[in-house]
Structure formats: C-alpha cells, structure tokens
Amino acid sequence: MDIRDSSFEPNPEPVAVTDPNQESQETLHPPRPVTSTGSRRAWGDLRVRFWWLCALALTVAMLLIGSSRVTANFRERDLIQTGIKVTATVVGMDGSTRVGWTQPRSDSHEVRLRARMPDGQTATLTGTLAPGPGVLKIGSELEIKLDPNQPSRWTDRTEPLSWPAELVIPLSLLPIVILLLAIAMFRRSQVLHVWRHGQPIQAIVHDIRHSAMAPRSRLVRYTIPELADHRIFSTLIPTNTGIPHEGETLDIIAIPNAPQRSVVANLYAQ
C-alpha cells in the first residue's frame, strides 16, 4: 500500500465558532464601555441638547451685539478724529421744547439740535445723546463733532468710550453661556452614567412626533411596563438609525428608580 495514499489525512484542528451575538450580549452587562459613537450620541440626547442649544443661541446673540458695538465704537473714534467741530444749541429734549427744562445727563436723551455749519447754513440734527457728566438744558449749547458728508452722524464725546464699557452688555452674557455649557456637560455625564450602569429593559413605543429642536430626529414617546412607574417618557432617535413604530418594543437602558433618564440601547452600543 502506498503511504502517499491521498485518502489518509491528519485530523484537522478544531475551528473556534464565534457567536455573532456574543459581543452584543456582553454589552448588556454593566459597566459598559462608552464607544465613540455613544460619546457623540450623548450630546444629542434630549436632556443635553436643550442646554447646549440655549448656550449656542446666547453665544450668537452675544457675538451679534458685540460686533455691532465694535463697529459703532470704530465709527465714533473716526468721527472724533476726523469730524468737524461745531457749536449746537439744544432746542428739544425727550419730546419737549420748553426752554430752560433741565435733566441730568445720567441717562440717554433724545435731543434735537440746531447747529451752524461751516458754510454758514443752519442744520437741524436729531439723535440720542449718550449719558455724560452734568446736566442737559434746553437752550444750552453743546460742542459736537459731526461728519460734513453725513450730518446725521454726530457726537459730543471728546474721547471714545473704552472697550470694557462698550462691550459690557455682550460680556455680561458670557457667564450665562459658560453656565449653560456646564449644565449641558453635567447632563451628558448623567446620560453616559445611565448607559454604563443601567439595566436593560424593554419599553413600548407610545407614539412618534417631530421635534423642532432636532429636525433630523423623531421624538419617540414610550412607556415601561416592567416598572411601577407608568408615565410616558420621551427620547430623540435619529431618522437614519431606524424609527420604531407605535406599539413596537424599544430596548432601553435605564436606572429603575429614575426611568426618566433612560437611553436607547442600540444608539450607544454601536
């Protein structure tokens, strides 16, 4: 017999069979790892999104106000340096034309001025007189600087407003923005804590709605029959991850004594 007979083969080594569901089953046991996808998803959670959206809106408002104040300050600096000096008489203030009426300069005043231009003509100017020292009296004279090409641009300041004073309003919003971001980060840490240490529970989808805060997601409302708490809870689910239908089950991770903080399992397990 030829020992090279092809029918003789050594016993093959056993091949390990991997259960495709093993990895997903392992994620059911806390503490669960936070994946990069889950870390990003936490920013989109309904309880987190509200706070950073508020911070974003306030930041945009702060930048718009700040940019307008910076532009106005530069324009006033240019006016003080290049404008022509004229003497103007106060003929009206805050809707009154009574000669001798006096008001403190501690507040802004809407005024009407009569100024003699360098060419000898008289011009009537209107505008807001910013707060300053002393008092303002109808009939008194003011030294102002104005733009000869645009007489409506004028100021009685001899020095521009300092940058801290000019930007006091937008800068006052900065602590609020920081506080809102801090709350958002705290809420996000709560969401990730639920994912890491919560229990897997099945919920029942109550209904699905559109969300103005997240146009690319749907607001899914659900109940948790396993718990004694029969309230209706809400969560955001992106449309590209698949939206369950009303009455279907929804796998969530929840802390039993705080079911309102539950998260959708498949959004954080990916």
PAPA-945657 format. One line per field, with one value per residue: residue number from 1; chain; x, y, z of N, C-alpha, C in turn. Coordinates in nm, 3 decimals, m for minus. Layout:
N
seq	[NUM/...] $
mol	[A/...] $
n.xx	[X/...] $
n.yy	[Y/...] $
n.zz	[Z/...] $
ca.xx	[X/...] $
ca.yy	[Y/...] $
ca.zz	[Z/...] $
c.xx	[X/...] $
c.yy	[Y/...] $
c.zz	[Z/...] $
This chain:
270
seq	[1/2/3/4/5/6/7/8/9/10/11/12/13/14/15/16/17/18/19/20/21/22/23/24/25/26/27/28/29/30/31/32/33/34/35/36/37/38/39/40/41/42/43/44/45/46/47/48/49/50/51/52/53/54/55/56/57/58/59/60/61/62/63/64/65/66/67/68/69/70/71/72/73/74/75/76/77/78/79/80/81/82/83/84/85/86/87/88/89/90/91/92/93/94/95/96/97/98/99/100/101/102/103/104/105/106/107/108/109/110/111/112/113/114/115/116/117/118/119/120/121/122/123/124/125/126/127/128/129/130/131/132/133/134/135/136/137/138/139/140/141/142/143/144/145/146/147/148/149/150/151/152/153/154/155/156/157/158/159/160/161/162/163/164/165/166/167/168/169/170/171/172/173/174/175/176/177/178/179/180/181/182/183/184/185/186/187/188/189/190/191/192/193/194/195/196/197/198/199/200/201/202/203/204/205/206/207/208/209/210/211/212/213/214/215/216/217/218/219/220/221/222/223/224/225/226/227/228/229/230/231/232/233/234/235/236/237/238/239/240/241/242/243/244/245/246/247/248/249/250/251/252/253/254/255/256/257/258/259/260/261/262/263/264/265/266/267/268/269/270] $
mol	[A/A/A/A/A/A/A/A/A/A/A/A/A/A/A/A/A/A/A/A/A/A/A/A/A/A/A/A/A/A/A/A/A/A/A/A/A/A/A/A/A/A/A/A/A/A/A/A/A/A/A/A/A/A/A/A/A/A/A/A/A/A/A/A/A/A/A/A/A/A/A/A/A/A/A/A/A/A/A/A/A/A/A/A/A/A/A/A/A/A/A/A/A/A/A/A/A/A/A/A/A/A/A/A/A/A/A/A/A/A/A/A/A/A/A/A/A/A/A/A/A/A/A/A/A/A/A/A/A/A/A/A/A/A/A/A/A/A/A/A/A/A/A/A/A/A/A/A/A/A/A/A/A/A/A/A/A/A/A/A/A/A/A/A/A/A/A/A/A/A/A/A/A/A/A/A/A/A/A/A/A/A/A/A/A/A/A/A/A/A/A/A/A/A/A/A/A/A/A/A/A/A/A/A/A/A/A/A/A/A/A/A/A/A/A/A/A/A/A/A/A/A/A/A/A/A/A/A/A/A/A/A/A/A/A/A/A/A/A/A/A/A/A/A/A/A/A/A/A/A/A/A/A/A/A/A/A/A/A/A/A/A/A/A/A/A/A/A/A/A] $
n.xx	[0.085/0.055/0.200/0.153/m0.105/m0.384/m0.613/m0.555/m0.552/m0.445/m0.603/m0.806/m0.746/m0.953/m1.197/m1.264/m1.584/m1.750/m1.992/m2.212/m2.373/m2.253/m2.087/m2.269/m2.428/m2.257/m2.251/m2.469/m2.411/m2.328/m2.028/m2.064/m1.866/m1.795/m1.851/m1.710/m1.914/m2.131/m2.043/m2.066/m2.339/m2.448/m2.439/m2.653/m2.874/m3.200/m3.216/m2.972/m2.926/m3.100/m2.977/m2.720/m2.805/m2.935/m2.712/m2.570/m2.745/m2.743/m2.476/m2.454/m2.619/m2.466/m2.233/m2.336/m2.434/m2.194/m2.034/m2.174/m2.143/m1.867/m1.829/m1.974/m1.818/m1.573/m1.658/m1.732/m1.486/m1.351/m1.510/m1.465/m1.198/m1.180/m1.404/m1.579/m1.571/m1.844/m2.071/m2.364/m2.708/m2.929/m3.253/m3.466/m3.578/m3.633/m3.895/m3.990/m3.998/m3.962/m3.805/m3.530/m3.588/m3.454/m3.249/m3.079/m2.764/m2.732/m2.875/m2.960/m3.072/m3.319/m3.259/m3.293/m3.108/m2.982/m2.758/m2.487/m2.343/m2.014/m2.031/m2.199/m2.469/m2.768/m2.835/m3.061/m3.034/m3.090/m3.098/m2.957/m2.840/m2.573/m2.524/m2.360/m2.143/m2.275/m2.556/m2.836/m2.978/m3.253/m3.192/m2.932/m2.585/m2.390/m2.075/m2.000/m1.893/m1.919/m1.999/m1.929/m2.021/m2.228/m2.440/m2.610/m2.463/m2.315/m2.147/m2.103/m1.892/m1.553/m1.362/m1.336/m1.557/m1.442/m1.317/m1.394/m1.623/m1.779/m1.830/m1.970/m2.231/m2.247/m2.038/m2.139/m2.308/m2.150/m2.082/m2.330/m2.347/m2.132/m2.227/m2.455/m2.330/m2.186/m2.396/m2.497/m2.281/m2.282/m2.535/m2.486/m2.293/m2.455/m2.621/m2.436/m2.362/m2.595/m2.599/m2.368/m2.414/m2.681/m2.982/m3.084/m3.394/m3.718/m3.917/m4.234/m4.337/m4.513/m4.600/m4.491/m4.330/m4.259/m3.971/m3.889/m3.645/m3.468/m3.456/m3.371/m3.426/m3.660/m3.911/m3.962/m4.202/m4.255/m4.355/m4.284/m4.354/m4.256/m4.192/m4.320/m4.378/m4.578/m4.559/m4.531/m4.247/m3.988/m3.770/m3.504/m3.458/m3.241/m3.332/m3.188/m3.115/m3.321/m3.655/m3.873/m4.206/m4.534/m4.643/m4.451/m4.171/m3.904/m3.570/m3.413/m3.183/m3.187/m3.209/m3.369/m3.492/m3.499/m3.639/m3.687/m3.449/m3.357/m3.188/m3.167/m3.078/m2.945/m2.839/m2.615/m2.463/m2.341] $
n.yy	[m0.119/0.214/0.466/0.721/0.754/0.946/0.936/0.931/1.149/1.387/1.454/1.737/2.059/2.180/2.429/2.742/2.856/3.152/3.325/3.539/3.703/3.732/3.948/4.162/4.071/4.092/4.359/4.403/4.378/4.565/4.731/4.916/4.980/5.308/5.389/5.555/5.638/5.635/5.831/6.060/6.050/6.111/6.387/6.457/6.381/6.436/6.569/6.688/6.827/7.052/7.233/7.293/7.400/7.631/7.765/7.798/7.965/8.191/8.258/8.329/8.557/8.714/8.751/8.891/9.128/9.218/9.256/9.461/9.666/9.698/9.785/10.028/10.165/10.196/10.359/10.586/10.661/10.731/10.948/11.128/11.186/11.281/11.436/11.753/12.035/12.185/12.427/12.361/12.422/12.321/12.250/12.091/11.820/11.493/11.501/11.746/12.104/12.313/12.593/12.605/12.379/12.123/11.836/11.561/11.428/11.163/10.964/10.845/11.071/11.172/11.410/11.730/11.931/12.254/12.353/12.555/12.537/12.504/12.636/12.841/12.789/12.677/12.385/12.128/11.884/11.555/11.299/11.057/11.147/11.041/10.914/11.129/11.360/11.611/11.830/11.855/12.107/12.263/12.500/12.543/12.527/12.300/12.149/11.978/11.705/11.644/11.464/11.606/11.515/11.355/11.471/11.366/11.199/11.243/11.345/11.422/11.351/11.375/11.190/10.851/10.586/10.355/10.022/9.811/9.934/9.968/9.710/9.595/9.490/9.259/9.109/9.059/8.851/8.632/8.476/8.348/8.189/8.015/7.890/7.756/7.577/7.427/7.303/7.150/6.973/6.842/6.716/6.548/6.378/6.246/6.105/5.929/5.788/5.646/5.479/5.325/5.199/5.129/4.918/4.673/4.711/4.651/4.870/5.011/5.157/5.452/5.676/5.863/6.166/6.478/6.687/7.013/7.096/6.911/6.845/6.630/6.411/6.205/6.248/6.015/5.870/5.674/5.396/5.209/4.902/4.715/4.845/5.005/5.263/5.434/5.645/5.847/5.859/6.040/6.042/6.121/5.996/5.947/5.973/5.826/5.596/5.426/5.427/5.314/5.171/5.269/5.097/4.897/4.722/4.868/4.866/4.966/5.128/5.167/5.331/5.188/5.337/5.586/5.623/5.819/5.899/5.723/5.558/5.488/5.169/5.066/5.292/5.361/5.138/5.092] $
n.zz	[0.000/m0.087/0.095/0.040/m0.012/m0.094/0.054/0.314/0.574/0.816/1.134/1.127/1.284/1.549/1.480/1.605/1.687/1.658/1.830/1.678/1.823/2.060/2.127/2.131/2.336/2.549/2.597/2.748/3.008/3.287/3.413/3.113/2.821/2.692/2.374/2.083/1.917/2.095/2.269/2.111/2.058/2.303/2.324/2.169/2.311/2.441/2.689/2.705/2.470/2.478/2.657/2.546/2.307/2.395/2.498/2.259/2.111/2.275/2.257/1.986/1.989/2.163/2.011/1.791/1.912/2.022/1.791/1.665/1.852/1.849/1.584/1.597/1.783/1.651/1.443/1.586/1.694/1.461/1.388/1.598/1.554/1.287/1.236/1.198/1.414/1.569/1.707/1.876/1.951/2.199/2.122/2.169/2.376/2.463/2.359/2.447/2.413/2.579/2.685/2.901/3.043/3.234/3.264/3.423/3.306/3.346/3.222/2.889/2.631/2.399/2.162/1.997/1.791/1.693/1.466/1.348/1.042/0.887/0.639/0.688/0.686/0.858/1.034/1.131/1.372/1.486/1.736/1.966/2.274/2.450/2.790/3.026/3.206/3.437/3.361/3.130/2.940/2.784/2.542/2.607/2.498/2.301/2.232/1.951/1.740/1.396/1.095/0.792/0.548/0.614/0.804/0.997/1.149/1.444/1.747/2.093/2.239/2.344/2.377/2.282/2.390/2.632/2.563/2.748/2.863/2.636/2.558/2.763/2.777/2.591/2.708/2.958/2.912/2.884/3.125/3.159/2.931/2.980/3.210/3.107/2.930/3.114/3.251/3.041/3.000/3.245/3.235/3.020/3.130/3.309/3.133/3.011/3.236/3.292/3.066/3.113/3.362/3.387/3.369/3.127/2.970/2.835/2.652/2.550/2.256/2.249/2.092/1.799/1.721/1.550/1.603/1.688/1.784/1.685/1.377/1.219/1.362/1.548/1.791/2.016/2.209/2.498/2.709/3.012/3.080/3.265/3.497/3.795/3.753/3.544/3.372/3.070/2.878/2.700/2.416/2.185/1.861/1.595/1.251/1.065/1.192/1.211/1.286/1.534/1.521/1.634/1.919/1.901/2.050/2.241/2.301/2.588/2.814/3.153/3.473/3.737/3.948/3.843/3.584/3.391/3.292/3.102/2.824/2.472/2.378/2.139/2.022/2.162/2.174/1.936] $
ca.xx	[0.000/0.132/0.173/0.114/m0.247/m0.449/m0.726/m0.509/m0.531/m0.444/m0.724/m0.797/m0.758/m1.089/m1.215/m1.348/m1.703/m1.783/m2.133/m2.221/m2.447/m2.183/m2.039/m2.381/m2.478/m2.167/m2.279/m2.582/m2.363/m2.255/m2.026/m2.045/m1.772/m1.853/m1.793/m1.702/m2.049/m2.211/m1.999/m2.127/m2.484/m2.487/m2.463/m2.783/m2.983/m3.299/m3.186/m2.845/m2.938/m3.167/m2.887/m2.617/m2.871/m2.952/m2.580/m2.537/m2.827/m2.695/m2.345/m2.479/m2.667/m2.353/m2.144/m2.402/m2.431/m2.055/m1.985/m2.238/m2.081/m1.731/m1.843/m2.014/m1.706/m1.476/m1.716/m1.725/m1.345/m1.322/m1.582/m1.395/m1.069/m1.187/m1.523/m1.561/m1.628/m1.942/m2.147/m2.506/m2.799/m3.034/m3.384/m3.568/m3.526/m3.733/m4.027/m4.024/m3.924/m3.973/m3.673/m3.491/m3.612/m3.324/m3.248/m2.942/m2.706/m2.705/m2.943/m2.961/m3.183/m3.344/m3.245/m3.293/m3.008/m2.970/m2.614/m2.443/m2.242/m1.902/m2.066/m2.290/m2.608/m2.814/m2.886/m3.128/m2.984/m3.160/m3.027/m2.954/m2.725/m2.534/m2.502/m2.236/m2.143/m2.350/m2.699/m2.870/m3.086/m3.298/m3.141/m2.788/m2.505/m2.303/m1.970/m2.013/m1.820/m2.010/m1.950/m1.987/m2.088/m2.347/m2.460/m2.683/m2.361/m2.251/m2.123/m2.050/m1.778/m1.419/m1.285/m1.425/m1.588/m1.343/m1.366/m1.474/m1.755/m1.854/m1.866/m2.020/m2.353/m2.218/m1.953/m2.221/m2.375/m2.053/m2.100/m2.450/m2.310/m2.048/m2.314/m2.536/m2.243/m2.156/m2.515/m2.502/m2.179/m2.329/m2.643/m2.424/m2.231/m2.565/m2.664/m2.336/m2.368/m2.707/m2.557/m2.265/m2.453/m2.824/m3.029/m3.159/m3.538/m3.795/m4.023/m4.333/m4.348/m4.649/m4.622/m4.373/m4.360/m4.150/m3.910/m3.834/m3.506/m3.386/m3.533/m3.328/m3.462/m3.801/m3.938/m4.030/m4.256/m4.268/m4.384/m4.203/m4.449/m4.192/m4.179/m4.446/m4.396/m4.645/m4.554/m4.484/m4.116/m3.954/m3.630/m3.480/m3.393/m3.213/m3.407/m3.103/m3.090/m3.442/m3.754/m3.973/m4.345/m4.618/m4.676/m4.336/m4.084/m3.785/m3.470/m3.356/m3.103/m3.249/m3.194/m3.508/m3.552/m3.501/m3.663/m3.691/m3.314/m3.319/m3.131/m3.196/m2.961/m2.869/m2.771/m2.489/m2.387/m2.277] $
ca.yy	[0.000/0.339/0.552/0.854/0.749/1.074/0.918/0.943/1.289/1.406/1.516/1.884/2.127/2.234/2.570/2.809/2.916/3.275/3.362/3.679/3.784/3.733/4.082/4.246/4.026/4.139/4.499/4.412/4.369/4.684/4.862/4.906/5.080/5.417/5.392/5.689/5.671/5.667/5.961/6.164/6.044/6.171/6.531/6.474/6.341/6.543/6.645/6.758/6.916/7.178/7.326/7.349/7.486/7.761/7.828/7.839/8.081/8.307/8.293/8.402/8.690/8.787/8.790/8.994/9.253/9.261/9.307/9.590/9.764/9.723/9.869/10.162/10.229/10.237/10.473/10.703/10.700/10.802/11.075/11.217/11.225/11.348/11.519/11.897/12.082/12.291/12.457/12.334/12.463/12.223/12.311/11.994/11.708/11.394/11.544/11.878/12.218/12.421/12.649/12.601/12.248/12.064/11.695/11.512/11.352/11.025/10.876/10.889/11.160/11.202/11.556/11.798/12.037/12.346/12.379/12.639/12.465/12.589/12.719/12.945/12.742/12.618/12.249/12.070/11.749/11.476/11.178/11.020/11.198/10.938/10.963/11.202/11.437/11.736/11.832/11.898/12.206/12.317/12.637/12.545/12.496/12.183/12.135/11.844/11.670/11.582/11.427/11.703/11.444/11.289/11.546/11.289/11.136/11.341/11.304/11.527/11.296/11.415/11.067/10.736/10.501/10.248/9.893/9.741/9.997/9.946/9.568/9.545/9.410/9.122/9.036/9.015/8.726/8.523/8.381/8.267/8.087/7.916/7.813/7.667/7.469/7.341/7.220/7.052/6.870/6.763/6.630/6.445/6.279/6.165/6.015/5.824/5.704/5.553/5.377/5.238/5.125/5.099/4.783/4.661/4.697/4.671/4.970/5.005/5.287/5.508/5.747/5.928/6.302/6.559/6.772/7.137/7.106/6.815/6.811/6.502/6.305/6.198/6.240/5.888/5.863/5.532/5.357/5.096/4.817/4.638/4.926/5.054/5.400/5.422/5.771/5.843/5.923/6.083/6.039/6.153/5.890/5.994/5.902/5.735/5.474/5.345/5.471/5.209/5.209/5.271/4.964/4.809/4.727/4.951/4.825/5.082/5.109/5.258/5.316/5.164/5.441/5.712/5.580/5.933/5.921/5.607/5.582/5.382/5.084/5.048/5.416/5.372/5.012/5.082] $
ca.zz	[0.000/m0.098/0.210/m0.009/m0.049/m0.063/0.143/0.451/0.611/0.963/1.188/1.123/1.413/1.569/1.446/1.705/1.632/1.732/1.830/1.635/1.921/2.187/2.157/2.169/2.466/2.652/2.627/2.840/3.146/3.331/3.346/2.969/2.769/2.614/2.240/2.024/1.870/2.211/2.322/2.028/2.073/2.430/2.302/2.105/2.399/2.460/2.812/2.686/2.354/2.515/2.725/2.458/2.209/2.461/2.501/2.123/2.076/2.351/2.201/1.861/2.028/2.220/1.901/1.711/1.988/2.033/1.662/1.639/1.941/1.799/1.465/1.640/1.851/1.549/1.371/1.672/1.701/1.337/1.391/1.691/1.498/1.157/1.223/1.218/1.541/1.557/1.828/1.854/2.058/2.229/2.103/2.209/2.454/2.505/2.316/2.499/2.357/2.677/2.713/3.041/3.104/3.265/3.302/3.445/3.195/3.390/3.128/2.749/2.598/2.259/2.153/1.868/1.796/1.581/1.454/1.237/0.967/0.844/0.523/0.733/0.690/0.984/1.018/1.247/1.396/1.587/1.774/2.107/2.347/2.546/2.926/3.049/3.331/3.443/3.327/2.994/2.948/2.656/2.525/2.628/2.381/2.307/2.132/1.893/1.619/1.300/0.962/0.698/0.438/0.670/0.929/1.098/1.234/1.530/1.885/2.180/2.312/2.302/2.383/2.257/2.504/2.647/2.515/2.850/2.877/2.513/2.544/2.891/2.759/2.543/2.802/3.071/2.875/2.882/3.236/3.138/2.832/3.048/3.299/3.024/2.882/3.229/3.274/2.932/3.025/3.358/3.186/2.935/3.218/3.362/3.026/2.996/3.356/3.272/2.970/3.170/3.481/3.390/3.339/3.002/2.989/2.713/2.660/2.444/2.189/2.263/1.965/1.739/1.682/1.501/1.705/1.634/1.827/1.611/1.256/1.163/1.457/1.585/1.933/2.041/2.345/2.532/2.847/3.058/3.154/3.372/3.617/3.853/3.702/3.414/3.298/2.932/2.868/2.564/2.374/2.044/1.783/1.460/1.148/0.989/1.270/1.212/1.385/1.561/1.502/1.753/1.970/1.898/2.168/2.228/2.400/2.653/2.934/3.249/3.618/3.777/4.033/3.766/3.445/3.300/3.240/3.021/2.691/2.374/2.384/2.015/1.984/2.237/2.162/1.804] $
c.xx	[0.088/0.095/0.136/m0.030/m0.317/m0.565/m0.687/m0.478/m0.529/m0.573/m0.711/m0.813/m0.898/m1.092/m1.310/m1.465/m1.743/m1.931/m2.146/m2.293/m2.373/m2.140/m2.153/m2.438/m2.390/m2.197/m2.397/m2.536/m2.285/m2.128/m1.991/m1.944/m1.847/m1.781/m1.787/m1.838/m2.138/m2.174/m2.059/m2.278/m2.530/m2.512/m2.600/m2.901/m3.072/m3.265/m3.057/m2.858/m3.000/m3.067/m2.780/m2.678/m2.896/m2.820/m2.540/m2.615/m2.779/m2.558/m2.361/m2.527/m2.553/m2.258/m2.206/m2.401/m2.289/m2.002/m2.046/m2.176/m1.939/m1.736/m1.879/m1.899/m1.602/m1.528/m1.708/m1.581/m1.306/m1.387/m1.511/m1.265/m1.082/m1.307/m1.492/m1.633/m1.724/m2.010/m2.296/m2.586/m2.905/m3.170/m3.497/m3.505/m3.641/m3.875/m4.069/m3.938/m3.926/m3.834/m3.648/m3.515/m3.480/m3.341/m3.102/m2.894/m2.680/m2.772/m2.928/m3.083/m3.194/m3.348/m3.260/m3.202/m3.018/m2.824/m2.586/m2.325/m2.130/m1.934/m2.167/m2.435/m2.639/m2.875/m2.952/m3.087/m3.068/m3.078/m3.035/m2.825/m2.693/m2.515/m2.365/m2.243/m2.233/m2.496/m2.716/m2.991/m3.122/m3.261/m2.992/m2.715/m2.415/m2.196/m1.978/m1.918/m1.918/m1.940/m2.010/m2.060/m2.215/m2.376/m2.538/m2.588/m2.291/m2.233/m2.072/m1.931/m1.647/m1.322/m1.380/m1.446/m1.486/m1.404/m1.441/m1.614/m1.841/m1.908/m1.926/m2.143/m2.321/m2.133/m2.033/m2.295/m2.281/m2.067/m2.224/m2.423/m2.228/m2.132/m2.399/m2.454/m2.207/m2.274/m2.525/m2.401/m2.220/m2.440/m2.586/m2.359/m2.338/m2.612/m2.565/m2.332/m2.482/m2.666/m2.460/m2.321/m2.602/m2.856/m3.103/m3.306/m3.606/m3.909/m4.118/m4.351/m4.494/m4.687/m4.492/m4.414/m4.236/m4.099/m3.850/m3.687/m3.414/m3.462/m3.495/m3.358/m3.612/m3.810/m4.023/m4.073/m4.288/m4.306/m4.298/m4.293/m4.387/m4.186/m4.316/m4.479/m4.454/m4.651/m4.506/m4.354/m4.085/m3.805/m3.621/m3.408/m3.368/m3.285/m3.321/m3.069/m3.212/m3.537/m3.854/m4.113/m4.421/m4.658/m4.560/m4.256/m3.960/m3.690/m3.404/m3.267/m3.152/m3.203/m3.335/m3.570/m3.550/m3.523/m3.666/m3.554/m3.266/m3.265/m3.165/m3.070/m2.880/m2.797/m2.635/m2.403/m2.313/m2.130] $
c.yy	[0.123/0.433/0.691/0.859/0.876/1.058/0.932/1.089/1.299/1.472/1.667/1.942/2.184/2.383/2.632/2.877/3.035/3.306/3.508/3.766/3.799/3.874/4.172/4.204/4.077/4.283/4.514/4.417/4.494/4.644/4.848/5.012/5.188/5.421/5.535/5.733/5.711/5.800/6.076/6.168/6.115/6.321/6.555/6.431/6.461/6.631/6.723/6.865/7.051/7.278/7.380/7.429/7.625/7.836/7.877/7.963/8.207/8.352/8.372/8.544/8.775/8.836/8.900/9.129/9.307/9.320/9.442/9.700/9.797/9.814/10.012/10.235/10.277/10.358/10.600/10.752/10.779/10.940/11.175/11.270/11.310/11.440/11.667/11.940/12.197/12.311/12.441/12.377/12.357/12.293/12.215/11.878/11.620/11.440/11.680/11.985/12.337/12.469/12.651/12.469/12.174/11.919/11.653/11.428/11.206/10.922/10.930/10.977/11.173/11.354/11.602/11.920/12.127/12.390/12.466/12.571/12.559/12.678/12.829/12.903/12.678/12.482/12.202/11.924/11.682/11.352/11.154/11.072/11.098/10.998/11.030/11.280/11.560/11.718/11.878/11.991/12.254/12.465/12.647/12.503/12.375/12.193/11.992/11.829/11.603/11.553/11.522/11.637/11.372/11.354/11.470/11.213/11.244/11.284/11.422/11.477/11.351/11.296/10.950/10.656/10.388/10.114/9.815/9.801/9.971/9.804/9.510/9.457/9.271/9.042/8.988/8.885/8.607/8.428/8.293/8.156/7.977/7.828/7.713/7.549/7.373/7.249/7.113/6.939/6.781/6.667/6.517/6.338/6.190/6.062/5.898/5.733/5.602/5.442/5.278/5.147/5.088/4.955/4.781/4.632/4.717/4.770/4.949/5.146/5.334/5.584/5.812/6.066/6.369/6.649/6.896/7.152/7.017/6.769/6.676/6.385/6.306/6.185/6.115/5.886/5.716/5.515/5.236/5.006/4.744/4.714/4.971/5.195/5.391/5.555/5.747/5.923/5.953/6.071/6.076/6.037/5.944/5.909/5.801/5.607/5.383/5.384/5.358/5.262/5.204/5.129/4.867/4.823/4.810/4.911/4.950/5.036/5.212/5.229/5.301/5.274/5.578/5.680/5.695/5.960/5.805/5.649/5.463/5.299/5.084/5.175/5.427/5.247/5.003/5.119] $
c.zz	[0.000/0.016/0.168/m0.053/m0.001/0.032/0.289/0.481/0.762/1.007/1.186/1.263/1.428/1.543/1.548/1.636/1.720/1.720/1.791/1.736/2.053/2.227/2.201/2.304/2.579/2.692/2.723/2.985/3.182/3.407/3.199/2.922/2.690/2.479/2.189/1.971/1.987/2.272/2.244/2.047/2.200/2.415/2.240/2.191/2.428/2.580/2.801/2.578/2.393/2.570/2.632/2.343/2.267/2.465/2.363/2.082/2.147/2.300/2.072/1.893/2.083/2.111/1.816/1.782/1.996/1.904/1.631/1.726/1.896/1.676/1.504/1.707/1.752/1.471/1.456/1.686/1.576/1.335/1.482/1.630/1.371/1.141/1.247/1.345/1.514/1.692/1.797/1.976/2.076/2.219/2.141/2.282/2.501/2.474/2.365/2.431/2.454/2.717/2.864/3.109/3.118/3.311/3.328/3.327/3.232/3.298/2.986/2.725/2.446/2.245/2.008/1.883/1.674/1.576/1.332/1.169/0.923/0.724/0.559/0.741/0.825/0.956/1.146/1.258/1.503/1.618/1.922/2.168/2.458/2.686/2.941/3.178/3.322/3.409/3.183/3.003/2.809/2.650/2.546/2.501/2.408/2.199/2.080/1.775/1.525/1.169/0.861/0.582/0.484/0.804/1.036/1.190/1.315/1.670/1.965/2.261/2.256/2.306/2.358/2.385/2.511/2.604/2.623/2.867/2.754/2.505/2.671/2.873/2.704/2.640/2.924/3.040/2.882/3.001/3.220/3.037/2.897/3.140/3.219/2.971/2.995/3.260/3.167/2.955/3.142/3.316/3.101/3.021/3.281/3.259/3.012/3.119/3.344/3.176/3.034/3.281/3.487/3.356/3.206/3.029/2.854/2.740/2.543/2.386/2.197/2.136/1.922/1.691/1.622/1.613/1.639/1.671/1.745/1.487/1.197/1.255/1.479/1.738/1.957/2.188/2.376/2.679/2.881/3.142/3.272/3.503/3.667/3.804/3.562/3.339/3.155/2.926/2.722/2.541/2.227/1.977/1.643/1.355/1.073/1.066/1.274/1.324/1.409/1.539/1.634/1.792/1.970/2.027/2.137/2.340/2.457/2.769/3.034/3.390/3.673/3.861/3.966/3.619/3.346/3.239/3.153/2.886/2.601/2.355/2.254/1.972/2.049/2.225/2.031/1.814] $
